[in-house]
Every structure is written in structure tokens, then in C-alpha cells.
Amino acid sequence: MTIEATTWLYVAIQKNGPNEQIVGQTDTEHDISFIPAFLSKEVAQQAMFHLRLEKKKKYEVQAIICEDLARHAVENGFLVWVLDEEGNVLERLPSSGSGQ
């Protein structure tokens, strides 16, 4: 599988009133912070059940271009992992955010 800088990925967004924040997760076993991303909106919606999300918060799935997601991840100390609907890692994207 090849994910290009121009590939659209789908991420969970936490909505706090007018503010929105991309949802990150932590692999506590390996002490890695990552943003779970998905190849389709449908897969992302199914996978939301497997993410550790705060109760009583509102979430929605939104599309973001890979290059922008990678830049955001690097700026905030996250990696980007592309997951399937079960939460299995399909691909770990480079954390550099440059020239994929």
C-alpha cells in the first residue's frame, strides 16, 4: 500500500464547541503517541468503537490530506498510523512530514 502526500485520510475529531481537535492515542506498551488515520470514512466510523475516547465528548470523522496531517502530527509530537476497522496497523507513516 502506498499513501501519497496527496492521499485523503480520515481522522476522528473531538468537538469542543467551536474548537476542534484531532484525536490522538497512546501505545502505552511502547510509549508512542500516534494519530489513528483511516482510508475511508466508513472504516473510520467503525474503528471509533476501538479508540480510547473521553466519555461525554462529541466526535466526528473528517477528511484531511495526508501532507497536512503529517505536518500537524510532527508539530505536536505524534506519529500517524493508518489503521483498519479493527484497529490493526496497516501502515506507519514517516514522521518527517516531508516529501513523501
ROMARDREN-618370 format. One record per residue (C-alpha): residue in three letters; x, y, z. Coordinates in steps of 0.02 Angstrom, whole numbers, m for minus. Example, Ala and Ser with C-alpha at 12.3 -4.5 7.8 and 13.67 -1.06 7.14 Angstrom:
PT|ALA|615|m225|390
PT|SER|684|m53|357
//
This chain:
PT|MET|0|0|0
PT|THR|65|171|m44
PT|ILE|m1|326|39
PT|GLU|50|484|m51
PT|ALA|62|661|19
PT|THR|m98|700|m77
PT|THR|m197|549|m12
PT|TRP|m352|593|88
PT|LEU|m359|508|257
PT|TYR|m498|507|386
PT|VAL|m471|550|569
PT|ALA|m578|567|724
PT|ILE|m607|746|777
PT|GLN|m655|795|954
PT|LYS|m777|940|951
PT|ASN|m771|1063|1096
PT|GLY|m897|1194|1048
PT|PRO|m819|1295|908
PT|ASN|m649|1212|936
PT|GLU|m597|1051|851
PT|GLN|m451|939|893
PT|ILE|m381|787|802
PT|VAL|m392|635|915
PT|GLY|m227|555|965
PT|GLN|m195|390|1052
PT|THR|m51|317|1152
PT|ASP|27|146|1133
PT|THR|72|131|1318
PT|GLU|171|m29|1292
PT|HIS|293|62|1177
PT|ASP|264|240|1241
PT|ILE|216|303|1068
PT|SER|89|440|1035
PT|PHE|2|425|868
PT|ILE|m144|490|769
PT|PRO|m255|349|705
PT|ALA|m298|379|522
PT|PHE|m407|278|405
PT|LEU|m426|253|218
PT|SER|m614|284|212
PT|LYS|m746|371|314
PT|GLU|m841|208|339
PT|VAL|m687|119|408
PT|ALA|m652|267|523
PT|GLN|m830|264|590
PT|GLN|m818|76|626
PT|ALA|m648|97|709
PT|MET|m711|233|827
PT|PHE|m775|91|938
PT|HIS|m595|31|963
PT|LEU|m520|201|1006
PT|ARG|m499|262|1184
PT|LEU|m611|414|1184
PT|GLU|m668|526|1326
PT|LYS|m846|495|1379
PT|LYS|m972|635|1357
PT|LYS|m869|717|1220
PT|LYS|m930|736|1042
PT|TYR|m831|659|899
PT|GLU|m848|654|712
PT|VAL|m747|588|567
PT|GLN|m668|714|449
PT|ALA|m556|700|297
PT|ILE|m383|778|295
PT|ILE|m248|771|164
PT|CYS|m101|663|218
PT|GLU|29|801|199
PT|ASP|m68|916|316
PT|LEU|m99|776|441
PT|ALA|86|730|442
PT|ARG|135|912|471
PT|HIS|10|927|615
PT|ALA|72|764|690
PT|VAL|255|816|687
PT|GLU|217|987|762
PT|ASN|127|903|907
PT|GLY|243|755|938
PT|PHE|136|619|858
PT|LEU|162|485|727
PT|VAL|24|439|603
PT|TRP|m35|259|596
PT|VAL|m156|204|462
PT|LEU|m273|77|541
PT|ASP|m410|m41|483
PT|GLU|m584|m50|559
PT|GLU|m522|m170|695
PT|GLY|m381|m53|747
PT|ASN|m242|m155|666
PT|VAL|m97|m54|596
PT|LEU|m91|m56|406
PT|GLU|48|71|386
PT|ARG|155|184|495
PT|LEU|185|346|405
PT|PRO|351|435|415
PT|SER|351|567|549
PT|SER|454|690|448
PT|GLY|304|759|351
PT|SER|420|797|207
PT|GLY|416|743|27
PT|GLN|329|575|32
//
